[in-house]
């Protein structure tokens, strides 16, 4: 992997992770978490979207879109796990 490819991967991951945290209303995770979530979201999105019959169209914007959608799914799972782990409230 070249330096340019690595920088693009990190940039797409950072943008996708940030967009996912904005969409999900989750704040305060930081740049490193956004990059990790964005890259993991990219892997999940590239696996999941073709299974659903959806094509990203390619290019950098397609990569950001796919990564963001995957990151939103990951954040949604994290939120559900946090709510289950915290137990019932108000009882």
Secondary structure by P-SEA (a helix, b strand, c coil): ccaaaaaaaaaaaaaaaaaaaaaaccccccaaaaaaaaaaaaaaaaaccccccccccccaaaaaaaaaaaaaaaaaaaaaaaaaaaccccc
